[in-house]
Protein backbone atom coordinates (compact mmCIF):
# COMPACT_ATOMS: atom_id res chain seq x y z
CA UNK A 1 0.00 0.00 0.00
CA UNK A 2 1.70 3.19 -1.21
CA UNK A 3 0.20 5.81 1.08
CA UNK A 4 2.16 8.64 2.65
CA UNK A 5 1.06 10.15 5.94
CA UNK A 6 1.58 13.78 6.91
CA UNK A 7 1.35 14.16 10.67
CA UNK A 8 1.37 17.23 12.93
CA UNK A 9 3.85 16.98 15.83
CA UNK A 10 4.38 19.06 18.97
CA UNK A 11 7.61 19.19 20.95
CA UNK A 12 8.68 21.20 23.98
CA UNK A 13 12.46 21.28 24.44
CA UNK A 14 14.41 21.47 27.66
CA UNK A 15 15.72 24.80 26.44
CA UNK A 16 12.20 26.23 26.63
CA UNK A 17 10.96 26.18 23.05
CA UNK A 18 7.73 24.81 21.56
CA UNK A 19 8.12 23.40 18.05
CA UNK A 20 5.17 22.50 15.84
CA UNK A 21 5.99 20.67 12.63
CA UNK A 22 4.59 18.48 9.87
CA UNK A 23 6.42 15.21 9.21
CA UNK A 24 6.04 12.67 6.42
CA UNK A 25 5.68 9.01 7.38
CA UNK A 26 4.92 5.82 5.45
CA UNK A 27 1.58 4.10 6.08
CA UNK A 28 2.08 0.43 6.90
CA UNK A 29 -0.31 -2.27 5.73
CA UNK A 30 -3.01 -2.84 8.36
CA UNK A 31 -2.90 -5.91 10.59
CA UNK A 32 -5.82 -8.36 10.21
CA UNK A 33 -7.90 -6.54 12.86
CA UNK A 34 -6.98 -2.99 11.76
CA UNK A 35 -8.27 -0.35 9.37
CA UNK A 36 -6.63 2.67 7.77
CA UNK A 37 -8.77 5.82 7.86
CA UNK A 38 -8.25 8.85 5.65
CA UNK A 39 -8.94 11.66 8.15
CA UNK A 40 -11.40 14.20 6.74
CA UNK A 41 -12.34 16.01 9.95
CA UNK A 42 -10.70 16.36 13.37
CA UNK A 43 -11.62 19.08 15.89
CA UNK A 44 -9.39 21.32 17.96
CA UNK A 45 -10.73 20.71 21.47
CA UNK A 46 -9.40 22.38 24.64
CA UNK A 47 -8.03 18.95 25.59
CA UNK A 48 -6.00 18.96 22.35
CA UNK A 49 -4.59 22.43 22.98
CA UNK A 50 -2.91 21.26 26.18
CA UNK A 51 -0.65 19.00 24.13
CA UNK A 52 -0.52 21.08 20.96
CA UNK A 53 0.35 24.49 22.47
CA UNK A 54 0.70 23.84 26.20
CA UNK A 55 2.10 26.78 28.19
CA UNK A 56 3.86 28.39 25.21
CA UNK A 57 3.65 32.15 24.73
CA UNK A 58 1.80 32.47 21.40
CA UNK A 59 2.89 36.11 21.13
CA UNK A 60 6.37 34.78 20.31
CA UNK A 61 5.41 32.51 17.39
CA UNK A 62 7.91 32.30 14.51
CA UNK A 63 7.72 30.38 11.22
CA UNK A 64 10.52 28.54 9.40
CA UNK A 65 10.79 25.40 7.27
CA UNK A 66 9.21 25.18 3.82
CA UNK A 67 5.77 26.09 2.47
CA UNK A 68 4.95 22.38 2.22
CA UNK A 69 6.35 21.45 5.64
CA UNK A 70 6.35 24.57 7.83
CA UNK A 71 7.87 24.65 11.31
CA UNK A 72 6.51 26.98 13.98
CA UNK A 73 8.33 27.81 17.22
CA UNK A 74 7.39 29.75 20.34
CA UNK A 75 8.96 30.46 23.71
CA UNK A 76 7.88 28.53 26.81
CA UNK A 77 8.35 30.51 30.04
CA UNK A 78 10.92 28.99 32.40
CA UNK A 79 8.40 28.72 35.24
CA UNK A 80 6.11 26.64 33.00
CA UNK A 81 8.69 24.01 32.02
CA UNK A 82 8.13 22.06 35.24
CA UNK A 83 4.47 21.69 34.29
CA UNK A 84 5.46 19.73 31.16
CA UNK A 85 8.59 17.98 32.46
CA UNK A 86 7.30 14.54 31.45
CA UNK A 87 7.12 15.46 27.75
CA UNK A 88 10.33 17.47 27.28
CA UNK A 89 12.26 16.77 24.04
CA UNK A 90 9.60 14.31 22.81
CA UNK A 91 8.10 14.82 19.34
CA UNK A 92 4.44 14.02 20.04
CA UNK A 93 1.53 13.51 17.62
CA UNK A 94 -1.65 15.44 18.42
CA UNK A 95 -5.44 15.14 17.99
CA UNK A 96 -7.76 13.03 20.15
CA UNK A 97 -10.59 12.23 17.74
CA UNK A 98 -11.64 12.43 14.12
CA UNK A 99 -13.64 10.95 11.28
CA UNK A 100 -13.02 9.87 7.75
CA UNK A 101 -13.20 7.13 5.15
CA UNK A 102 -11.75 3.64 5.56
CA UNK A 103 -9.30 3.26 2.65
CA UNK A 104 -7.62 -0.02 3.68
CA UNK A 105 -8.68 -2.90 5.91
CA UNK A 106 -7.12 -5.99 7.39
CA UNK A 107 -8.22 -9.49 6.54
CA UNK A 108 -10.60 -10.04 9.48
CA UNK A 109 -14.36 -9.94 8.74
CA UNK A 110 -14.78 -7.09 11.23
CA UNK A 111 -12.19 -4.97 9.41
CA UNK A 112 -13.37 -5.88 5.93
CA UNK A 113 -16.95 -4.89 6.81
CA UNK A 114 -15.78 -1.30 7.28
CA UNK A 115 -13.98 -0.93 3.94
CA UNK A 116 -15.13 2.25 2.21
CA UNK A 117 -17.31 3.28 5.18
CA UNK A 118 -17.33 6.66 6.88
CA UNK A 119 -16.32 6.15 10.51
CA UNK A 120 -15.48 8.13 13.62
CA UNK A 121 -12.45 7.13 15.67
CA UNK A 122 -10.80 8.01 18.99
CA UNK A 123 -7.23 7.24 19.93
CA UNK A 124 -4.89 10.16 19.41
CA UNK A 125 -2.66 11.10 16.44
CA UNK A 126 -5.64 12.41 14.46
CA UNK A 127 -3.97 15.57 13.13
CA UNK A 128 -2.74 13.55 10.19
CA UNK A 129 -3.81 12.54 6.71
CA UNK A 130 -4.16 8.87 7.72
CA UNK A 131 -4.68 6.98 10.96
CA UNK A 132 -4.49 3.23 11.55
CA UNK A 133 -6.68 1.86 14.36
CA UNK A 134 -8.30 -1.37 15.51
CA UNK A 135 -11.53 -2.04 13.64
CA UNK A 136 -13.41 -2.46 16.92
CA UNK A 137 -12.49 1.14 17.84
CA UNK A 138 -14.35 2.61 14.87
CA UNK A 139 -17.91 3.92 15.05
CA UNK A 140 -19.68 3.68 11.66
CA UNK A 141 -21.57 6.91 11.01
CA UNK A 142 -25.27 6.81 10.14
CA UNK A 143 -26.53 7.41 6.62
CA UNK A 144 -26.48 11.07 5.66
CA UNK A 145 -23.76 12.00 8.15
CA UNK A 146 -20.57 13.72 7.02
CA UNK A 147 -17.05 13.56 8.40
CA UNK A 148 -17.64 16.97 9.98
CA UNK A 149 -20.74 15.55 11.71
CA UNK A 150 -18.76 12.65 13.14
CA UNK A 151 -15.46 14.38 13.86
CA UNK A 152 -16.51 15.47 17.37
CA UNK A 153 -18.67 12.52 18.32
CA UNK A 154 -16.46 11.12 21.07
CA UNK A 155 -14.85 13.63 23.44
CA UNK A 156 -17.63 16.19 23.94
CA UNK A 157 -20.69 13.93 23.54
CA UNK A 158 -19.33 11.14 25.74
CA UNK A 159 -18.10 13.64 28.34
CA UNK A 160 -21.54 15.26 28.49
CA UNK A 161 -23.22 11.87 28.83
CA UNK A 162 -20.63 10.87 31.43
CA UNK A 163 -21.59 13.90 33.52
CA UNK A 164 -25.23 12.82 33.64
CA UNK A 165 -24.25 9.20 34.30
CA UNK A 166 -21.92 10.28 37.14
CA UNK A 167 -24.79 12.26 38.64
CA UNK A 168 -26.94 9.13 38.64
CA UNK A 169 -24.19 6.83 39.94
CA UNK A 170 -23.28 9.16 42.84
CA UNK A 171 -26.85 9.81 43.96
CA UNK A 172 -27.25 13.44 42.89
CA UNK A 173 -30.37 14.70 41.12
CA UNK A 174 -29.25 17.79 39.20
CA UNK A 175 -26.11 19.39 37.80
CA UNK A 176 -24.12 22.62 37.61
CA UNK A 177 -21.87 23.31 34.61
CA UNK A 178 -19.40 26.16 34.05
CA UNK A 179 -18.30 27.65 30.72
CA UNK A 180 -21.76 26.42 29.90
CA UNK A 181 -22.20 27.96 26.44
CA UNK A 182 -19.36 25.87 25.00
CA UNK A 183 -19.97 23.21 22.37
CA UNK A 184 -19.98 20.60 25.14
CA UNK A 185 -22.23 22.78 27.29
CA UNK A 186 -24.80 23.07 24.54
CA UNK A 187 -24.80 19.28 24.16
CA UNK A 188 -25.23 18.86 27.91
CA UNK A 189 -28.24 21.19 27.82
CA UNK A 190 -29.87 19.20 25.03
CA UNK A 191 -29.29 15.97 26.97
CA UNK A 192 -30.71 17.38 30.20
CA UNK A 193 -33.72 18.92 28.47
CA UNK A 194 -34.46 15.62 26.74
CA UNK A 195 -33.89 13.50 29.86
CA UNK A 196 -35.60 15.82 32.35
CA UNK A 197 -32.46 16.62 34.36
CA UNK A 198 -32.13 19.96 36.17
CA UNK A 199 -29.10 21.91 34.96
CA UNK A 200 -27.65 25.18 36.26
CA UNK A 201 -25.55 26.91 33.60
CA UNK A 202 -22.81 29.34 34.64
CA UNK A 203 -21.69 31.75 31.90
CA UNK A 204 -19.54 34.88 31.71
CA UNK A 205 -21.43 37.21 29.35
CA UNK A 206 -24.83 38.17 28.01
CA UNK A 207 -23.82 36.72 24.62
CA UNK A 208 -23.16 33.33 26.18
CA UNK A 209 -26.45 33.48 28.07
CA UNK A 210 -28.30 34.14 24.80
CA UNK A 211 -26.72 31.09 23.16
CA UNK A 212 -28.20 28.91 25.90
CA UNK A 213 -31.57 30.69 26.04
CA UNK A 214 -31.95 30.09 22.32
CA UNK A 215 -31.70 26.31 22.82
CA UNK A 216 -34.14 26.29 25.73
CA UNK A 217 -31.88 26.36 28.80
CA UNK A 218 -33.88 27.27 31.91
CA UNK A 219 -31.34 28.15 34.61
CA UNK A 220 -28.57 30.51 33.50
CA UNK A 221 -26.43 32.62 35.85
CA UNK A 222 -23.66 35.05 34.90
CA UNK A 223 -20.55 34.93 37.09
CA UNK A 224 -19.61 38.49 36.09
CA UNK A 225 -22.81 40.03 37.50
CA UNK A 226 -22.85 41.61 40.99
CA UNK A 227 -25.85 39.40 41.84
CA UNK A 228 -24.04 36.20 40.86
CA UNK A 229 -24.12 34.46 44.26
CA UNK A 230 -27.76 35.33 44.87
CA UNK A 231 -28.69 34.15 41.36
CA UNK A 232 -26.69 30.95 41.82
CA UNK A 233 -28.29 30.14 45.16
CA UNK A 234 -31.75 30.71 43.64
CA UNK A 235 -30.99 28.38 40.72
CA UNK A 236 -29.61 25.73 43.07
CA UNK A 237 -32.70 26.01 45.25
CA UNK A 238 -34.91 25.48 42.20
CA UNK A 239 -32.99 22.42 40.99
CA UNK A 240 -31.44 20.93 44.14
CA UNK A 241 -28.13 20.52 42.30
CA UNK A 242 -25.28 19.21 44.47
CA UNK A 243 -22.87 18.12 41.72
CA UNK A 244 -20.88 20.48 39.49
CA UNK A 245 -18.51 20.06 36.57
CA UNK A 246 -16.09 22.97 36.27
CA UNK A 247 -14.26 23.70 33.02
CA UNK A 248 -12.55 26.82 34.43
CA UNK A 249 -10.47 25.14 37.15
CA UNK A 250 -8.60 28.16 38.46
CA UNK A 251 -9.78 30.98 40.68
CA UNK A 252 -12.69 31.15 43.13
CA UNK A 253 -15.51 29.64 41.07
CA UNK A 254 -15.36 26.06 42.37
CA UNK A 255 -15.39 27.39 45.94
CA UNK A 256 -18.27 29.74 45.17
CA UNK A 257 -20.31 26.82 43.82
CA UNK A 258 -19.68 24.74 46.94
CA UNK A 259 -20.54 27.70 49.16
CA UNK A 260 -23.79 28.35 47.30
CA UNK A 261 -24.71 24.65 47.54
CA UNK A 262 -24.15 24.75 51.31
CA UNK A 263 -26.31 27.87 51.69
CA UNK A 264 -29.03 26.24 49.58
CA UNK A 265 -29.02 23.07 51.67
CA UNK A 266 -28.94 24.89 55.02
CA UNK A 267 -31.89 27.08 54.04
CA UNK A 268 -34.21 24.08 54.05
CA UNK A 269 -36.51 23.79 57.10
CA UNK A 270 -34.91 21.78 59.91
CA UNK A 271 -31.57 21.53 58.11
CA UNK A 272 -29.40 23.45 60.58
CA UNK A 273 -26.39 21.67 62.06
CA UNK A 274 -23.30 23.16 63.68
CA UNK A 275 -21.27 20.90 61.38
CA UNK A 276 -23.01 22.04 58.21
CA UNK A 277 -25.13 20.06 55.80
CA UNK A 278 -24.72 16.28 55.79
CA UNK A 279 -25.53 16.15 52.06
CA UNK A 280 -22.39 15.60 50.01
CA UNK A 281 -21.51 18.41 47.62
CA UNK A 282 -19.06 17.67 44.82
CA UNK A 283 -17.21 19.72 42.21
CA UNK A 284 -15.28 17.93 39.49
CA UNK A 285 -12.71 19.98 37.58
CA UNK A 286 -12.51 18.64 34.05
CA UNK A 287 -10.83 21.55 32.29
CA UNK A 288 -8.27 24.27 32.95
CA UNK A 289 -9.42 27.31 31.02
CA UNK A 290 -7.79 29.25 33.85
CA UNK A 291 -4.30 28.24 34.96
CA UNK A 292 -4.62 30.12 38.25
CA UNK A 293 -4.63 28.11 41.50
CA UNK A 294 -8.02 26.79 42.61
CA UNK A 295 -9.09 28.83 45.64
CA UNK A 296 -11.35 27.19 48.22
CA UNK A 297 -12.96 28.75 51.26
CA UNK A 298 -14.14 27.17 54.51
CA UNK A 299 -17.94 27.55 54.57
CA UNK A 300 -18.93 24.21 53.04
CA UNK A 301 -19.61 22.10 56.12
CA UNK A 302 -17.79 18.76 56.24
CA UNK A 303 -19.55 16.84 53.44
CA UNK A 304 -17.89 18.04 50.23
CA UNK A 305 -15.22 17.22 47.72
CA UNK A 306 -13.23 18.65 44.83
CA UNK A 307 -11.59 16.31 42.35
CA UNK A 308 -10.55 15.84 38.76
CA UNK A 309 -12.67 14.27 36.04
CA UNK A 310 -11.48 12.70 32.80
CA UNK A 311 -13.47 10.75 30.22
CA UNK A 312 -11.12 7.77 29.77
CA UNK A 313 -11.07 6.66 33.44
CA UNK A 314 -14.84 7.09 33.55
CA UNK A 315 -15.33 4.77 30.56
CA UNK A 316 -12.99 2.22 32.14
CA UNK A 317 -14.98 2.44 35.36
CA UNK A 318 -18.40 1.84 33.77
CA UNK A 319 -17.14 -0.96 31.51
CA UNK A 320 -17.51 -1.86 27.84
CA UNK A 321 -21.24 -2.61 27.91
CA UNK A 322 -22.24 0.77 29.36
CA UNK A 323 -19.70 2.60 27.20
CA UNK A 324 -21.22 0.86 24.18
CA UNK A 325 -24.68 2.13 25.12
CA UNK A 326 -23.38 5.68 25.38
CA UNK A 327 -21.67 5.43 21.98
CA UNK A 328 -24.85 4.03 20.45
CA UNK A 329 -26.84 7.00 21.73
CA UNK A 330 -24.31 9.40 20.25
CA UNK A 331 -24.60 7.70 16.84
CA UNK A 332 -28.41 7.73 16.98
CA UNK A 333 -28.58 11.45 17.90
CA UNK A 334 -25.52 12.63 15.98
CA UNK A 335 -27.28 15.37 14.02
CA UNK A 336 -29.56 16.53 16.85
CA UNK A 337 -28.49 16.23 20.50
CA UNK A 338 -24.82 15.86 19.65
CA UNK A 339 -24.53 18.16 16.67
CA UNK A 340 -21.31 20.18 16.51
CA UNK A 341 -20.90 23.48 14.71
CA UNK A 342 -17.60 24.88 13.47
CA UNK A 343 -16.65 28.46 12.76
CA UNK A 344 -13.72 27.53 10.53
CA UNK A 345 -12.39 24.51 8.66
CA UNK A 346 -8.64 24.58 8.11
CA UNK A 347 -5.91 22.40 6.61
CA UNK A 348 -2.94 20.93 8.48
CA UNK A 349 -0.76 23.71 7.09
CA UNK A 350 -3.31 26.33 8.16
CA UNK A 351 -3.09 24.88 11.68
CA UNK A 352 0.55 26.05 11.76
CA UNK A 353 -0.21 29.61 10.67
CA UNK A 354 0.60 31.95 13.60
CA UNK A 355 -2.58 34.06 13.32
CA UNK A 356 -4.70 30.92 13.11
CA UNK A 357 -2.91 29.45 16.13
CA UNK A 358 -3.65 32.59 18.14
CA UNK A 359 -7.29 32.40 17.08
CA UNK A 360 -7.95 28.80 18.09
CA UNK A 361 -5.79 29.07 21.21
CA UNK A 362 -8.16 31.76 22.58
CA UNK A 363 -10.66 28.97 23.35
CA UNK A 364 -13.41 31.50 22.76
CA UNK A 365 -17.00 30.40 23.30
CA UNK A 366 -18.73 29.93 19.96
CA UNK A 367 -15.44 29.50 18.07
CA UNK A 368 -14.65 25.89 17.22
CA UNK A 369 -12.09 24.92 14.60
CA UNK A 370 -12.11 21.78 12.47
CA UNK A 371 -8.98 20.49 10.75
CA UNK A 372 -9.52 18.67 7.47
CA UNK A 373 -6.15 17.03 6.72
CA UNK A 374 -7.33 16.03 3.23
CA UNK A 375 -7.37 19.71 2.14
Secondary structure, 3 states (H helix, E strand, C coil): CCCEEEEEEEEECCCCEEEEEEEEEECCCCCCCEEEEEEEEEECCHHHHHHHCCCECHHHCEEEECCCCEEEEEEECHHHHHHHHHHECCCEECCCEEEEEEEEECCCHHHHCCCCCEEEEECCCCCECEEEEEHHHCEECCCCCCHHHHHCCCHHHHHHHHHHHHHHHCCCCEEEEECCCCHHHHHHHHHHHHHCCEEEEEECCHHHHHHHHHCCCCEEEECCCCCHHHHHHHHHHHHCCCEEEECCEEECHHHHHHHHHHHHHHCCCCCCCCCCCCCCEEEEECCCCEEEEECCCCCCCCCEEEEECCHHHHHHHHHHHHHHHHHHHHHHCCCCCCCCCCCEEECCCHHHCHHHHHHHHCCCCCCCEEECCCC
